[in-house]
Structures are given as C-alpha cells and as structure tokens.
Amino acid sequence: MSDNSLQPFSAPTPARTEATLFRLFLEGRSASTIRAYRSDVEDLADFLSTDSASAIKGLLSNGVGAANELVLRYRNNLMQRGMKPASVNRRMATIRSLVAFARTVGAVDFEIAVRGVRSIPYRDTRGPGTDGVRGMLLQLTRRGDDKAARDTALIRLMFDLALRCSEVVTLDVAHVDLATFCIHVVRKGRSERERLTLPSPTARSVEAWLAVRRSDPGPLFLNFDRAGKGHRLTTNGVYRIVRQLGLQIGRKVRPHGLRHAAVTAALTLTNGDVRTVAKFSSHRSIQTVLIYDDNRSDVAGDVARLVAESI
C-alpha cells in the first residue's frame, strides 16, 4: 500500500487531527481554492499567535462552546481590522466548512453556529462597462507589441466569455482548438473542462497571440516580466495588467470587473433573459444573475421616480 493511500479516520488524536484532517479537507479541490483555504487558516493562526496545525487543534479539541467562542472572537477581530464584510464572511465560511468536514469524518460532534456579517452583495455589478472594455482594447491596438497581442486575447476571453481570472490562467495551448472555434475551460466549482464556443473576434485575438507565442505545448498565457519570463501568467499578473489598462483610460478596473461588465452587457443584449445569461456566465444560482439585472435596470430608482411624480 502506498504512503498516499487513505486510511480510515478515527477520533481526534494529537498530530493526526491537525495534519491528516486538513489534508483530507483540501484533497480534490482546485489549486486556487486550496490557496484560499490555507490563507484563511494561516490568518486564524496569526490571530491565535500560533501555527496552522495548532490553530486547527485548538478549534477542534475544546468542545462546542470554546470553538464558537474562538470563532466569535476571531470574527470580531476581523471586523476591527477594517476587513470588508465579503472577506470576513469568506473566512467564516472556511472555518465552518472545516469544522463541518471534521464532524463528517467523526473528529468532532458539533458545528460552528457563528454566522458571517451582514453585507450588500455585488455592490458594483457593472464593471468598466462596454465603453470601458472598448477603451482598454483600443489602448492595446495603439501599442501593437507582443504584450499587446497577449493582453488583447486575455481581455477578450474574460469579457467575451465572462471568464474568471482563475479560469483563464489555467488554460494551456492544448485547450484551444481554433479549427472548431472552441476552448476547453474548467469553470469554478467544476473538475472537468467544459467546451465553450469562441466568437470570431475572440478567436482572432487568440490566433494573433498564438502567432506571437507559437503553438508549443504549455501555458496559453506566458509572463513577459524579467523575473517570471516564459512561465505561466499568474492571477496577480493578470490583476496588474487589467489595473494598468484601466488607469490608462481613467478607470479603476479589476479582472472580475470584466466579468461583471460581460454579465451586465449580456442581460442588456438579451432583454434580461436571466436563464440564458446564467448559462453564459456559469452562475449556478439564478438569484445571483437577478442581482445583476436589478442593478442594471435600477428598479428601485424607477419606482422612486414614479412615487415622486405621483404628488
């Protein structure tokens, strides 16, 4: 039997709980999810002035009351540090998921009752808008260098197909088939690649980049920076590219803002067909797309105007 084979999990014991449980908790998840979970647990450990393994042990070993008290104190600390509600809630979700997993495998007999904090989801669902994206692409056309070819394909994929940053950076050349105008992407929360159709403008931008990059096997998007030249472009690299292009047109733009802009544009172009747009954007919940639609059409503002004009 190999060292990596899974052994039956028994009641918590020193070392085994903090090492084996966390490994099993992370197993089978995407690289980006693993990074996020590790980061969240490390932040909890910093709060407790200890290491990650000891933080997990302290969370699980002292019973339901102590665990919930610890999480409550940690949540309050996050808020005192000025962390945004969405970030606080993400860390709370990680801790709840970890303890729920521990209960599933019989390491504890409780779950965390502490909830996240109230927040307004999706405050900005418009992103830079189609005008902003058009302006960013115009900046790249004027540049016309090799980096511009890469960045044009990058922007096109994130806007035209509403791809997330993490979905774009994991693409390899082998995942692109220009002969059939398609690309194979692992969407968020999925484990297998999904075939997506490339619109003609998008395919042309990818083709232009491949003419520069060449079709050698490996990552589709490569780093041009001196430190990481020739290696896979990272999510941080994409963030810097998009932010810089946004500044050039006088706007503050994040990679996810391109996805917001794409979903909003899709709703406008389909007359608010939320089901169709949910398939386009790979949103599992129609309710999420409805938030985009409400913000796009400013329903509350329309009603406010009707009320104001009624007197």
Sequence and secondary structure as in RCSB ss.txt:
>XXXX:A:sequence
MSDNSLQPFSAPTPARTEATLFRLFLEGRSASTIRAYRSDVEDLADFLSTDSASAIKGLLSNGVGAANELVLRYR
NNLMQRGMKPASVNRRMATIRSLVAFARTVGAVDFEIAVRGVRSIPYRDTRGPGTDGVRGMLLQLTRRGDDKAAR
DTALIRLMFDLALRCSEVVTLDVAHVDLATFCIHVVRKGRSERERLTLPSPTARSVEAWLAVRRSDPGPLFLNFD
RAGKGHRLTTNGVYRIVRQLGLQIGRKVRPHGLRHAAVTAALTLTNGDVRTVAKFSSHRSIQTVLIYDDNRSDVA
GDVARLVAESI
>XXXX:A:secstr
  TTS     S  TTHIIIIIHHHHHTT  HHHHHHHHHHHHHHHHHTTS HHHHHHHHHHSHHHHHHHHHHHHH
HHHHHTT  HHHHHHHHHHHHHHHHHHHHTTS S           S S  STTHHHHHHHHHHHHHHH SHHHHH
HHHHHHHHHHS   HHHHHT BGGGEETTTTEEEE  TT SS EEEE  HHHHHHHHHHHHHH S SSBSSB  S
TTTTTSB  HHHHHHHHHHHHHHTT    HHHHHHHHHHHHHHHTTS HHHHHHHHT S HHHHHHHHHHHHTHH
HHHHHHHHTT 
